[in-house]
Structures are given as C-alpha cells and as structure tokens.
Amino acid sequence: MKLILLAAALAASVVPAQAQTVAAPRAAADQIATKKGPLTVQPITHGSVVLTWNGKTIYVDPYGGAAAYAGLAAPDVILITDIHGDHLDPTTLAGLSVSKALMVVPKAVADKLPAEYKAQVRILNNGQRLDTLGMSVSAIPMYNLPEAADAPHTKGRGNGYVLLLGGKNVYLSGDTEDIPEMRALKAVDVAFVCMNLPYTMDVPQAAQGVLAFKPGIVYPYHYRGQNGLSDVEAFKKTVNAANKKIDVRLRNWYPAAQ
C-alpha cells in the first residue's frame, strides 16, 4: 500500500511540471515582403502579436502567459500600449526572457512596470518617435470617443504605434476608436485594428476607420468583448464591399478558446 501511495504522489508531482512545458496553440505565421527581408507576423492572442524582421524580434503587448510564446525568439523590443492587464501583464513578462529587451512604453505604463525593468524602459508619449535597431517607432494617440475623464482609455495615456520596418509602415491601434489621428494615417502597409465593445469600437466603426486610411493589409485583432468575439467576417465584408484593394486577413487570435 505504501508503494502505491508513493507512486501516486510522484505521478501527481510530475503533472504540473509537464503542463508548464506545453505551448499554447496559436495561428500560423504570415510573411510580408520588405526591402530588408520578410516581416513575419505571428498572432498570439487578443492584442498580442510577435513581429520578426531583419533579425530582430518585437513583442507587442505580451499577455496571456509565457506558454503562448514558447518556441519564439526572445524579444529585442517590447511595445506596450496601455496600463490595462491585457496589455501590461507583469506575470507574462516574468515568465519570458526579456532581460535584453528594450521596452518602449508610454509614461503611464512606465510608472506601473515592476522596478526590475526600469533600466530597460524608453518612454515614448503621443507624437514622439524613436529610431533604434534599424527601425523607427512612432507613438500616436489611442482613446475613446467622445472624450471623457472617466472613459476606459483617455487621450494621452496610452500609445498606438507606427513602425517603419524595411520601407513598410506597420500600424498597431492599441485600444482606440476611429479617432481623427487614425483616420489621418498615410501610407500604412499593414494595420492591426481593434474592435471590441464596450472598450474600443464596434465592427462598423472599425470598418469605416480602416476605409478612411486605406491600409494595404489589415488584421482585425483585439476583438474579444463583453459579449464574446466580434464578427470579423462582417468587418471583412464591409471593408471589401467599399474597397476591394484592402487585403483583410482574418486570423484566429483566440485558438485556446476553441
């Protein structure tokens, strides 16, 4: 009986360790040509994406647990858009190899990051730009409409980002509505656009915003809201009914839920 109990105890102790090594499911990566080699787009979950370009790896809003990033290169740059837990996730950061990464964040995020990361932080606020590692990172506004002090996302607190990678402009919306600053964007080659109520915008708003700035490729992301997942098929249909030239790429940003 003692041997049976010991074997059971050993088996129970092994299960958690095994579970920690299992990578979370994720969508297949895309590749987009640039003047300096391919840009690899790896959807992770929700507002998280990993971009690999010119030998550099960029994590955007790492969230959802370290297992979601298993097998991917450690980041050279981490972009964080906002203070909310689905963008600034200290638990996920703690499980990743981020010690050599430059963290580009707005001041509100810098103020909330654990002290161990302070030396790695470069603060960018709306309207500022950083040139580093052969790329350019520009911070642009992201906020709710109408503007209000109690809105989930107030103007100036968080950042959307525009990256210039090998001649390609890549827009990451963060949590926003179809604000004038988004509609005024020019020459965007690849866009990641959020659509989830009540935190950002609905599908028609997102579609009209995209039709205003006309990116070459657009990925709906960050589309889980209070009532489940937004209808990204409807987004694609609306956009392409008005502009067939925009390549709407639907990818599964929530594979673990299926």
N, C-alpha and C positions, 0 to 999 in steps of 0.2 A: 504493500500500500504506500509506503514512504517513497519507493521508487516511482510509482505512478504519479504521486503528488509532485515530486521533484521535476519529472518530465513535463507535467502540465505547467508548472511555474516557469520553467525555462522557455517553453513554447510561448507563453504569454509575454515574456520579456522580449522575445525576438520580434513580435508582430509590429510594435510601434517603430522600431528601427527600420524594418523593411518598408513600412508605409512612407517614411520620410524620404526614401530614395526614389519613389515613383514619381515621374514627371507628370504634371497635369497635361491633359490633352490641349492641343492648340491647332488653329488653322494652318494650312500650308503657307509658306512664304511666297511673296511675289518678288520679281526683279524688274527694275525700271532702269533703262539706259541713261547714263550721264556722260559728260565729257571726260570724266575721270573714273570710268568703270561703272559697274552696276550698283544701283542703290537697292538693297534688299529690305523689303518691308515684311516684318514678322508680327502679325497680330498676336496680342497676348490675351487681354481681357478688358472689357469696359473702355476706359480711356487710356489703356496702356498699350504701347507699341514699341518694338525694338527696330531701329534703323541701323543698317550696316553699310558703310560707304568708305571707299579709299582706305581700307584697313582700320577704320575707326568704328566703334560701336556706341550707339546712342540709345539710352533707355529713356522713354517718356513716361512720366508718372508711374513708376514701378509700384505695383499694387497687386494684392491677391495671393500673396505667399510666394516664397522663393522657389517652390516646385514648378511654378509657371515658367521659370526662366532656366530650368535645368537643360544643360547641353549647349547653352548660348554663351558666347564670349563675354567676359567681364566688361562692364561699361567703361569707356573713356570719358563720356559725358553723360550726365543725368540732367534732364529737364523736368522741373516740377512746376505745374501751372497754378496750384491753389492750395489752401490750407486744409480743405476737407479730406477726410480719411480715405476716399477713393482716389486721391491724388498724392497727398503726403501720407505715406504709410510707413512709419518707423519700424514696424515689425517685419515687413518685407525687406526694407533696407538692411536690417540687422542680419538677415539670412543670406544676403548676397555679398559677393566680393567687390566692394565699392571703394576700397581704401585708396585706389589710384585715380578715382573718377573726379572730374571737375563737376561740381553741382551748380547749375545755373538756375536761379530761383528769384522770385520777387521778394521784397523785404519781409512781407508778412509771413512767407514760408521760412525765410532765414531765421526769423525770430522764434519759430517753433521747432526747428530742427534740433535733434539731440546735440549736445555740446561737442561730442566726438567728431562731428562733421564740420565744425566751424572753419577749420583751416582750408577746407576744400571748396568753400562756397564763394561764388561770384554773384553778387546781387545785380539783377537787371530789372529795372522798372519800365513801365509803359513808355515807349518811344526811344529806348536805349538799344544799342547794338554791341555785340561782342564778336571780334574776329579771333578765332582760335582753331588750331589743328587743321588748317586749310579750309575751314568752313566759316560761315557767318551766321550768327544767331541774333535775330531782332525780336524784341518783346513788343507786343501790341495789346491793346485793351481786350478784355473779355468781361461781360457784365450783363445783368438782366435789364429788360425794359418792361415798364417805364422805370427809370432810375429812382431808387428809394433807399433810404438809410437802412431799412430792415430787409432788403432784398437778399436772396441767398448768395448772390455774387454782386458786389458793389464795384463800381468803376475805380480802377487804380489798384485794387488789392491783388488781383491775380493777373497772370500773363497768358495770352495766346502767343504762339511763336511762329516766325517765318524763318526757315533755314535755307541758306543758299549752299547747295551741295553739287559741285561739278556743273554749274550752269543751270541747275534745276531749283526752282523755288518751291519749298515744301511748307505748307501751312498747317498748323496744329491749332484747332479752335479753342481747346480748353472748354470751360463751361461758359457758354455765351448764348445770347440770342442774335438775331440777324441785325446786328448793330451797324451803324454807318461805317465804322472802321473796317468791318469785314466786307461790306458791300463795295467799298472803295479799293480793295486789293487789286493789284495789277500783275499780270504775267505769272499767275500761280500755276505751276505744273501739276502739283499733287496736293490735295487737300484732305484733311481728316476733320469731319464736321459732326458735332454732337447733335442729338435730338432726343431728349427725354423730359417729359413733363413730370412734376411741375418745376424742375430745377433749371432747365435751359429753355429749349423751344420745341414746338411740335413739328411734325413732318412737313406740313405746308410751309411753315416759316423757314425751315431749313432749306427746302427746295427753292423758295424764292430768293433766299440769300445767295445760294450757290448760282442760281441763274443770273444774279447781278454781277458776280465777279468772275464767272466762267472759267473755272479751273479745267485743265486738260483731263485730269483724273480726280475722282472724288471717292473717298471711302466713308460711308456712314460708320461712325463709331460712337461709343458712349451713348448707347440707345436703350439702356435699361432704366425704366422709370417706376413710379409707384404702382402702375397697373401692368407691369410686365414689360415686354420688349416692344419697341416702336415698330411700325410697319415699314421696314426699309424697302420692301418691294414697291410700296406705294410711292416712296420717295424717288426711287429709280424711274418709275413710270411717269411721275410728274415732271421730273427734270428732263427726261428724254423726249417727252411729248413736245416740250418747248425748244429743246436744243439737243439734237441727236449727236453732236460732236463731243459732248461731255461724256467721258468714259466712267460710268458709275459702277464701282466694283463692290459687290456685296460679299462680305466675308463673315465667317462665324466668329464673333467676338465673345461668345458665351458657350463654348463647347462643353464645359463641365456641367452645364445645366441640362444637357440633353442625353 
